[in-house]
Each structure stands twice: as structure tokens, then as C-alpha cells.
Amino acid sequence: MKMWLTKLPIAVRLSTANFILPIRVISLVVTFGTMLLIHAAEEPGSLVAVSIEQSEQIELYRNQIEELESEFGPFERSLIEPLSGLSELYTGIGNLEDANAILDRQLQLMRVSEGPDTFSQVPILEALIVNNVTMNDIEAATNFFENIQFVYLQNPESTTEQKLRAMDDLRHWHFTAINLGEKRSRINHFRITREILDDMLRIAEDEFGENSEAMIPYLYKEAIEKYHLLTYLFSHDEIGENAYDAIFEAEAIQPTTYLRQGYNTVKDIREIVQQTRNTEADAMAAVYEADFQMLLGMGLAQRSYREAMELFAQAGKSEQQISDFFSRPIVLPVTEYYFSMDAALAAQDAAGYRYTRGEDGEDPVAYLGNFVAWNESLLNAAKPAPPEVLSDFEIELHRANMRFTIQSRGETRTPDAESSEPDTVQARVDAQDALEMMVFRPRFRGNRWRRIRDVTMTYWYPPEK
């Protein structure tokens, strides 16, 4: 499954020979030059033609930059435009070291001319992030993500939402780096995400108020973090040992206590939702409350799911809609917070979920879509999404096509990897082990939970490096 596909733009911009053109003229020539390259790529021998053309354009940009430097000095702001074209050309031909050197110079010019916290430097920082991740320079990429966060935290024109988004991007970068960097660094990346979330919660509470509906997405991030703590501490390999040393010994909290803290946060969310007098949102809050009760093995879950059904009915959902929603098993915990049944179902469908209602009392047919595990050490935790700037990259993933039974209390029975890629015993065993550790929102029909057979799912996970 392609999760991260490198797609780097090749923008070819042209200048005439050794003199400086006005920007409008350069723009026209850029467009024309790009069209010429596209046309050349369609002709026999086009690779050679494109290579020659790119070399010529690199030389033209260098000449233009030298002339500007000679006339106006090395800190002339008009250098930014040709430097941008040159960095894109270098990136397009895969010369990332030279591209980064040019981008660094652009960045310095931008800061000299506009200040250290200007928004206009963000696209340059993002280009540096993409290049450095491509080169697997994790430390450099981290530094540029931190620079973006600095821009939004320091610029007086930043909104609270922009600040929180930049912080969350940095947080998700550290989640992502767990699969890219050295094993010994993984627990440190996770610890940093916890510190960032603490800061996010403080900023959000100061801005929105403790009981504001706007707090709910951030509080749910905290609840999911508690589940992550559980999975780290329960890991059976070195990540579990590192978590024990770095987290358990420092905090002396049992893994299940973290999960109970997450449950308490979900209950706090429901109290906020109830203030809005939105019955369907209250029903969804009851579902999330029941989900965490399921994860904790609490008998209260059945009552909470029933309460959610009653609230959905009060909100105008039909009996069939309610029955179908609670007949769709799903891996717990759900990683995002949804305020409506339709939004929750749309998210399932986007992950490939397919559901066919059973006839004459038969079990429904449920394909749970794609579940992407976070790490080979965290096989039952869903992989957090990468920051948007890295959404087009891919990492290697193993795949297994699973068939299994979900018992009435959400545990799996007889998980079977019917096929895998690669076709190895290890890939199939890893997937089967992961499903045995998972808890599902069970099929709830009538007044009780019911077993559902022949559930299928495509399971993906990053192999050990």
C-alpha cells in the first residue's frame, strides 16, 4: 500500500542571455520554457534534450544571480526569484544537496529582508523538509519542522488555530520519524510528542476555555495518547524495554491506568458535548465512552452502547440505520473524533470499509478495509497520519489479507492470514499476532452483543529495518 509517494515539482523557468528581465517577462518565459520541456519529453531522445535544456537553464540562472549580486550585493531581495527557480531545477534532477544549499540561501535572504518570523519562509522550509526526508536526514527535517512552529508561535498575526496546527504537524512528524530513524531514538520521539501535546492543551484551554466545544479534538488527542502509552509499555521488544526505562520508572503508573485516564478524558468530552444539546453528538459521545469501556473490559459498555442507540433514535435516525451502524465492527480505539453517525461512517468507507446487510438472520458481510499498523513493535496501534507536507511519501509496508471471527465481547478468534506480501511465514504470523491483540467494537444487535464470523480486513505494517 502506497502511503508516501515522492512527488517533487519540476518547475523550469527561463531567462534570456546575460541580462536581467522584468519579473512579468520572466514569468512568460517560464511558462513557455515549461511547455517546451513537456513537448520535448514526448519526442524520441527527449531525455537527452531535457538534460541539455536543464543544464542550460541552470547556467542561465547562475548568470542572472551573479549579475544581481554584482549590481546590488549578496543580500538583494530580488535574488530570491532566480534562487527559487534554481533550487527547483536542482530538485527536479535529484541534486538535493545543491538544492538544499540554494534553499538555505533563499531562507536567509527572506529572513534578512522580512524578519525571522515571516510567513513567506514557510514554503522554503517545507521544501527543505521534503528534501531532507528524501535524504533520510531526520535531524535536519526535525529542525525545519521546529522552525515552522517557531514562525507561527512568534508571528503576531498567527491565529491560535495556526499555532496549534504547526505544533500538531511537529508532533506528527515525530510520530512519523519513529519509522525512519534509529531504533534507539524511537522512544525519545514519542516522549517529545507528549510534551508538544501538553503545550497544545495549555494553549487551547487558554484560548477556548476549559469547557469549550473547541477543546474536544485536542482532548481526544490526549485520550488516544493514553492508549499509545499502553501499547508502548506492553510492547514485547526493545521499544517496551525503552518505554519501561524512560516512562514507567519516571512516572510509576501502570499501563492500564493510562487507559483509564483516557477513559476519564472521554467522559469529560461527553460532559462538554451535553452542554451543546446536540442529541446526535451526545449519542456519538456515548459510543466513544463505551469504546473505552470495551478496551478496559468494563461491563458498563453494553449499557453505554444501548444508551447511544436510544439517543440516535431521539436524534431521528431510523431503526435500520442504527442497526447497521452497530453491526459494523471496527478496531478500537477509533483514532479520530466524529460528532455524527454520517461522519463516522464516511471515515470508515474512506478506509475501504464494505458492509452488506445479512438476510434472514444471517451474519452481515463485513470487510473492515485497510488497517495500517504504526510499527513492527506496535502492531495493534494504528499508524498516525504524517504531516500534510509529507503526505505524498511512501515507506515499505508488508500486507496480509485476514479472515477472522469477532466474539461478542470484541476479541478475535482464529485470525487467519489467507495471503501475504511478501509471502512469508513471518509476515503472516505478525498479522495474526496483531489481530489477537486487538479489541473491536462488537456487533450489537437487539439487546445483546453477537458474534460475527468471516470478517475480513487488509492489514499493513512497516517491516523491521
C-alpha positions in Angstrom: 0.0 0.0 0.0 1.5 3.3 -1.0 1.4 5.6 1.9 4.2 8.1 1.0 5.0 8.7 -2.7 7.6 11.3 -3.5 6.2 13.8 -5.9 8.6 16.7 -6.4 7.7 19.5 -8.8 10.0 20.3 -11.7 9.4 23.9 -12.4 11.6 25.1 -15.3 12.0 28.9 -15.6 13.8 30.7 -18.3 15.7 33.9 -18.6 17.3 35.3 -21.7 21.1 35.5 -22.0 23.2 37.7 -19.8 20.8 40.5 -18.7 18.0 40.8 -16.2 14.4 40.6 -17.3 11.4 42.1 -15.6 9.5 39.6 -13.5 6.5 39.6 -15.8 8.7 38.8 -18.8 10.4 36.0 -16.8 7.0 34.6 -15.9 6.1 34.4 -19.6 9.3 32.8 -20.5 8.9 30.3 -17.6 5.6 29.1 -19.0 6.9 28.9 -22.5 10.0 27.0 -21.3 8.0 24.5 -19.4 5.8 23.9 -22.4 9.0 23.2 -24.5 10.2 20.7 -22.0 6.9 18.9 -21.9 6.9 18.7 -25.7 10.5 17.5 -25.7 9.6 14.7 -23.2 7.1 13.4 -25.8 9.7 13.1 -28.6 12.3 10.4 -29.2 15.5 11.1 -27.4 13.7 13.5 -25.1 15.7 12.6 -22.1 18.9 13.9 -23.7 17.0 17.0 -24.8 15.6 17.7 -21.4 19.0 17.1 -19.7 20.7 19.6 -22.1 17.8 22.1 -21.6 18.1 21.8 -17.8 21.8 22.3 -17.9 21.3 25.5 -20.0 18.7 26.8 -17.6 20.9 26.1 -14.6 23.7 28.2 -16.3 21.3 31.0 -17.1 20.1 31.2 -13.5 23.6 31.3 -12.3 24.4 34.1 -14.6 21.4 36.0 -13.5 22.3 35.5 -9.8 25.9 36.7 -10.4 24.7 39.8 -12.2 22.3 40.7 -9.4 25.0 40.1 -6.8 27.4 42.3 -8.8 25.0 45.2 -9.1 23.1 45.1 -5.8 25.1 42.9 -3.4 24.6 39.4 -1.9 21.5 40.4 0.2 19.4 41.8 -2.6 15.9 40.6 -2.2 15.4 40.2 -6.0 17.8 37.2 -5.8 15.0 35.2 -4.2 13.2 34.6 -7.5 16.1 33.2 -9.5 17.3 31.2 -6.5 13.9 29.7 -6.3 14.0 28.6 -9.9 17.5 27.2 -9.5 16.5 25.2 -6.4 13.5 23.7 -8.2 15.7 22.7 -11.1 18.2 21.0 -8.8 15.4 19.2 -7.0 13.9 18.1 -10.3 17.1 16.4 -11.4 17.6 14.9 -8.0 20.6 17.0 -6.9 19.2 17.5 -3.4 22.4 18.7 -1.8 22.8 21.6 -4.2 19.0 22.3 -4.0 19.3 22.5 -0.2 22.2 24.9 -0.4 20.2 27.2 -2.6 17.1 26.9 -0.4 19.2 27.7 2.7 20.4 30.9 0.9 16.8 31.8 0.0 15.8 31.3 3.6 18.5 33.6 4.9 17.6 36.3 2.3 13.9 36.0 3.3 14.8 36.4 7.0 17.1 39.4 6.3 14.5 41.2 4.2 11.3 40.3 6.1 12.3 39.2 9.5 12.8 35.9 11.3 9.1 35.0 11.7 7.8 35.9 8.2 5.1 33.5 6.8 6.7 33.7 3.4 9.6 31.4 4.5 7.2 28.5 5.2 7.2 27.1 1.6 11.0 27.2 1.7 11.1 25.3 5.0 8.6 22.8 3.6 10.8 22.2 0.5 13.8 21.7 2.8 11.8 19.2 4.9 10.8 17.2 1.8 14.4 17.1 0.5 15.9 16.1 3.9 13.4 13.4 4.5 14.2 12.1 1.0 17.8 12.1 2.0 16.9 10.4 5.3 18.4 13.3 7.3 16.0 13.1 10.3 17.8 15.7 12.4 17.7 18.3 9.7 14.0 17.6 8.9 13.2 17.9 12.6 15.0 21.3 12.8 12.9 22.7 9.9 9.7 21.5 11.4 10.7 23.3 14.6 11.4 26.4 12.5 7.9 26.3 11.1 6.5 26.0 14.6 8.7 29.0 15.7 7.3 31.1 12.8 3.7 30.5 13.8 4.3 30.8 17.6 6.2 34.1 17.2 4.4 35.9 14.4 1.9 38.3 16.0 -0.5 37.7 13.0 -0.8 34.0 13.7 -4.2 32.7 14.8 -4.5 30.2 17.6 -5.6 27.6 15.1 -2.4 28.1 13.0 -0.2 27.8 16.1 -1.9 24.6 17.1 -1.7 23.2 13.6 2.0 23.9 13.4 2.5 22.2 16.7 0.5 19.2 15.7 2.5 18.9 12.4 5.7 18.8 14.5 4.0 16.2 16.7 3.0 14.0 13.8 6.5 14.4 12.3 7.9 12.8 15.5 5.3 10.0 15.1 6.5 9.5 11.6 10.2 9.6 12.4 9.7 6.6 14.7 9.7 4.5 11.5 12.5 6.4 9.8 15.2 6.9 12.4 17.3 4.7 14.5 15.6 2.3 16.9 17.3 3.9 20.0 15.6 7.2 19.1 12.1 5.9 18.9 11.1 6.4 22.5 12.6 9.9 22.5 10.4 10.8 19.5 7.4 9.6 21.5 8.3 11.5 24.6 8.6 14.7 22.6 5.1 14.2 21.2 3.8 14.1 24.7 5.5 17.4 25.6 4.1 19.0 22.5 0.6 17.8 23.3 0.8 19.2 26.8 1.7 22.6 25.3 -1.1 22.4 22.8 -3.7 21.6 25.5 -2.5 24.6 27.6 -2.7 27.0 24.6 -6.1 25.6 23.5 -7.5 25.9 27.0 -6.2 29.5 27.4 -7.8 30.4 24.1 -11.1 28.5 24.0 -11.8 27.8 27.7 -11.8 24.6 29.6 -15.4 23.6 28.8 -15.5 24.8 25.2 -16.6 22.5 22.4 -13.4 23.7 20.5 -11.4 21.7 23.1 -12.9 18.4 22.1 -10.4 17.5 19.2 -7.5 18.3 21.5 -8.9 16.3 24.4 -9.4 13.3 22.2 -5.8 13.5 21.1 -5.0 13.2 24.8 -7.2 10.1 25.2 -5.5 8.5 22.2 -2.1 9.3 23.6 -3.1 7.3 26.8 -3.8 4.3 24.6 -0.4 4.8 22.9 1.2 4.7 26.3 -0.4 1.4 26.9 0.8 -0.1 23.6 4.4 1.2 24.2 4.6 -0.3 27.7 3.0 -3.6 26.5 5.4 -4.0 23.6 7.5 -7.1 24.0 10.6 -6.0 22.2 13.2 -3.2 22.9 10.6 -0.4 22.5 8.8 -1.8 25.5 12.1 -2.0 27.4 12.9 1.6 26.5 9.4 2.7 27.5 9.8 1.0 30.8 13.1 2.8 31.5 12.0 6.2 30.2 8.4 6.3 31.2 7.4 3.7 33.8 10.4 4.2 36.1 9.9 8.0 35.9 6.1 8.1 36.3 5.4 4.8 38.2 2.0 4.4 36.5 0.6 1.1 35.5 -0.2 0.7 31.7 -3.9 0.1 32.3 -4.0 3.3 34.5 -3.1 5.3 31.4 -6.0 3.8 29.6 -8.3 4.6 32.5 -7.1 8.2 32.3 -8.0 8.2 28.6 -11.5 6.9 29.5 -11.9 9.8 32.0 -10.9 12.2 29.3 -13.6 10.7 27.0 -16.1 11.2 29.8 -15.0 14.8 30.2 -15.6 15.2 26.4 -19.2 13.9 26.8 -19.9 16.4 29.5 -18.9 19.2 27.1 -21.0 17.7 24.3 -24.0 17.5 26.6 -23.9 21.3 27.1 -24.4 21.8 23.4 -27.8 20.0 23.5 -27.0 18.2 20.2 -28.6 14.8 20.7 -26.7 13.0 17.9 -23.4 14.4 19.1 -24.3 13.1 22.6 -25.0 9.7 21.0 -21.6 9.6 19.4 -20.0 10.7 22.7 -21.8 7.7 24.4 -20.3 5.5 21.7 -16.8 6.7 22.4 -17.4 6.2 26.1 -18.5 2.7 25.5 -15.5 2.0 23.3 -13.1 2.9 26.1 -15.1 0.8 28.4 -14.6 -2.1 26.0 -10.9 -1.5 25.9 -10.9 -1.6 29.7 -13.1 -4.8 29.8 -15.8 -3.0 31.8 -19.3 -4.4 31.9 -20.7 -0.9 31.6 -20.0 -0.9 27.8 -23.2 -2.8 26.9 -25.3 -0.2 28.8 -23.5 2.7 27.2 -24.0 1.3 23.7 -27.7 0.9 24.4 -27.9 4.4 25.6 -26.2 5.6 22.4 -28.9 3.7 20.4 -31.7 5.4 22.2 -30.1 8.8 21.7 -29.6 8.1 17.9 -33.3 7.3 17.8 -34.2 10.5 19.5 -32.0 12.3 17.0 -34.1 11.0 14.2 -32.0 8.0 13.0 -34.1 5.1 11.7 -34.1 1.7 13.4 -32.3 0.3 10.3 -29.6 3.0 10.3 -29.0 2.3 14.0 -28.9 -1.5 13.5 -26.5 -1.1 10.6 -24.2 1.2 12.5 -23.9 -1.2 15.4 -23.5 -4.2 13.1 -20.2 -2.7 11.7 -17.3 -3.9 13.9 -14.3 -1.6 14.0 -10.9 -1.6 15.6 -10.7 0.3 18.9 -10.0 2.9 19.7 -11.2 5.0 16.8 -8.3 7.4 16.1 -10.4 10.5 15.3 -13.4 12.1 17.0 -16.6 12.4 15.0 -19.7 14.3 16.0 -22.2 12.4 13.8 -23.0 9.0 12.6 -22.6 10.0 9.0 -19.1 11.4 9.6 -18.1 8.2 11.3 -19.4 6.0 8.5 -17.8 8.2 5.9 -14.4 7.8 7.6 -14.8 4.0 7.6 -15.8 3.9 4.0 -12.8 6.1 3.1 -10.6 3.4 4.6 -12.2 0.8 2.3 -14.9 -0.5 4.6 -17.6 -2.5 2.9 -20.7 -3.7 4.6 -23.6 -5.9 3.3 -26.6 -6.5 5.5 -27.4 -10.1 6.3 -30.6 -11.7 5.1 -33.0 -14.0 7.1 -30.9 -13.7 10.2 -27.6 -14.4 8.5 -24.4 -12.6 9.6 -23.7 -9.4 7.7 -20.7 -9.4 5.4 -18.1 -7.0 6.7 -14.8 -6.1 5.1 -13.1 -3.7 7.5 -10.9 -2.1 4.9 -7.3 -1.2 5.5 -5.6 -1.1 8.9 -2.1 0.3 8.8 -0.1 -0.5 11.9 2.3 2.0 13.3 5.5 0.0 13.7 6.7 -3.6 13.9 6.8 -3.1 17.7 3.3 -1.6 17.8 1.4 -4.0 15.6 -2.1 -3.2 17.2 -1.8 0.6 17.1 -2.9 2.5 14.1 -0.2 4.4 12.3 -0.7 8.2 12.9 -1.0 10.2 9.7 2.1 12.0 8.6 2.2 15.8 8.4 0.5 17.1 5.3 3.8 18.2 3.7 4.9 14.6 3.7 1.6 13.0 2.7 2.9 12.1 -0.7 5.8 10.0 0.6 5.8 6.2 1.0 7.5 3.7 3.2 7.8 0.0 2.7 4.8 -1.9 4.1 4.0 -5.6 4.4 0.5 -6.7 3.7 -1.7 -9.6 4.9 -5.3 -10.4 3.9 -7.0 -11.5 7.1 -10.1 -13.5 7.9 -11.3 -13.9 11.5 -14.2 -14.1 13.9 -15.1 -11.3 16.3 -16.5 -12.6 19.5 -19.4 -11.0 21.4 -17.0 -9.1 23.7 -14.8 -7.7 20.9 -11.9 -10.2 21.0 -10.8 -12.0 17.8 -10.9 -15.8 17.3 -8.9 -17.8 14.8 -7.4 -15.0 12.9 -6.1 -16.4 9.6 -3.7 -14.7 7.2 -5.0 -16.1 4.0 -2.3 -14.5 1.9 0.5 -12.0 2.5 3.0 -9.9 0.6 5.8 -10.9 1.0 4.6 -14.5 1.0 6.5 -15.4 4.2 5.6 -17.1 7.5 6.8 -14.1 9.4 4.5 -11.7 7.6 1.5 -13.9 8.3 2.4 -14.6 11.9 2.9 -10.8 12.6 -0.5 -10.0 11.2 -2.2 -12.9 13.1 -0.5 -11.8 16.4 -1.6 -8.2 15.8 -5.3 -9.2 15.4 -5.1 -11.3 18.6 -4.1 -8.2 20.5 -6.8 -6.0 19.0 -10.1 -5.1 20.6 -13.1 -4.4 18.3 -16.4 -2.6 18.7 -18.5 -5.7 18.6 -21.7 -6.4 16.6 -24.5 -5.2 18.8 -28.0 -6.4 17.7 -31.2 -6.2 19.7 -30.4 -6.3 23.4 -27.0 -8.0 23.3 -23.7 -8.4 21.6 -23.4 -11.1 19.0 -20.5 -13.0 17.4 -19.8 -12.2 13.7 -17.9 -14.7 11.5 -15.8 -14.4 8.4 -14.8 -10.8 9.0 -12.1 -9.7 6.6 -9.5 -6.9 6.7 -6.3 -5.9 4.9 -3.6 -5.5 7.5 -0.4 -3.5 6.7 2.7 -2.8 8.8 6.2 -1.5 8.3 8.7 -4.3 8.4 11.7 -4.2 10.8 14.7 -2.4 9.3 
